Amino acid sequence: MKIDIYTSSKNGEKFISVQKGTKIEELSLPDTLDPDLKVLSPFRTRLDIELGAEHNALDQDDVITQIEENGFAIHGAKRTISL
């Protein structure tokens, strides 16, 4: 699945991802949505993710499941560097 990722303009650690080509402004987001996620900026486009594969910054299985169930995924991002 190819996704587009948007980041909160208020908190750079909060993200919403949608399937590539989805217009974020046309989504029906819940009233209970974190207020930080109501103002978004594009972060990354056309990221290819797949079930069962590891990614160094996000849980691909969770993002895909949320998009399939809700049309969008709310998540953070984490990068671990070992020396």
C-alpha positions as CSV (number, residue, x, y, z in Angstrom):
1,M,0.0,0.0,0.0
2,K,1.3,3.5,-0.8
3,I,0.5,6.1,1.8
4,D,0.8,9.9,2.2
5,I,1.8,11.1,5.7
6,Y,0.8,14.3,7.3
7,T,2.3,15.8,10.5
8,S,0.7,17.9,13.1
9,S,1.7,21.6,12.7
10,K,1.4,21.9,16.5
11,N,3.3,18.7,17.5
12,G,5.8,17.2,15.2
13,E,5.5,13.8,16.9
14,K,1.9,13.2,15.8
15,F,1.0,11.9,12.3
16,I,-2.0,11.0,10.2
17,S,-1.5,8.7,7.2
18,V,-3.9,8.0,4.4
19,Q,-3.8,5.9,1.3
20,K,-2.0,7.7,-1.6
21,G,-4.3,10.0,-3.4
22,T,-6.8,10.5,-0.5
23,K,-7.6,14.2,0.0
24,I,-7.1,14.7,3.7
25,E,-9.4,17.7,3.7
26,E,-12.3,15.5,2.5
27,L,-11.9,12.9,5.3
28,S,-14.6,12.7,7.9
29,L,-12.4,12.8,11.0
30,P,-14.0,12.1,14.4
31,D,-15.0,15.0,16.7
32,T,-12.8,13.3,19.4
33,L,-9.7,13.7,17.2
34,D,-6.7,15.0,19.1
35,P,-6.8,18.9,18.6
36,D,-3.1,18.8,17.6
37,L,-4.1,16.8,14.5
38,K,-6.6,19.3,13.2
39,V,-3.9,21.4,11.6
40,L,-1.6,19.3,9.3
41,S,1.3,19.8,7.0
42,P,2.4,17.3,4.3
43,F,5.3,15.1,5.6
44,R,6.0,12.3,3.2
45,T,4.2,11.2,0.0
46,R,4.0,7.8,-1.7
47,L,5.7,5.8,1.1
48,D,5.3,2.1,0.2
49,I,4.4,0.0,3.2
50,E,3.3,-3.7,3.5
51,L,1.9,-6.1,6.0
52,G,4.4,-8.2,7.9
53,A,7.4,-6.0,6.9
54,E,9.5,-4.0,9.4
55,H,10.0,-0.3,9.0
56,N,12.5,1.6,11.0
57,A,10.1,4.4,12.0
58,L,6.5,3.1,12.1
59,D,4.4,0.0,12.7
60,Q,3.3,-0.8,9.1
61,D,0.7,-3.4,10.2
62,D,-1.0,-1.0,12.5
63,V,-1.1,1.8,9.9
64,I,-2.5,-0.5,7.2
65,T,-5.1,-1.9,9.6
66,Q,-6.2,1.6,10.7
67,I,-6.4,2.8,7.1
68,E,-8.5,-0.2,6.1
69,E,-10.9,0.2,9.0
70,N,-11.1,4.1,9.2
71,G,-9.7,5.5,6.0
72,F,-6.8,7.0,8.0
73,A,-4.2,6.1,10.6
74,I,-3.1,8.1,13.6
75,H,0.4,7.3,14.8
76,G,3.7,8.5,16.0
77,A,7.1,7.8,14.5
78,K,10.2,6.4,16.2
79,R,13.7,5.9,15.0
80,T,16.2,4.0,17.0
81,I,19.9,4.3,16.3
82,S,22.3,1.9,17.9
83,L,26.0,2.6,18.1
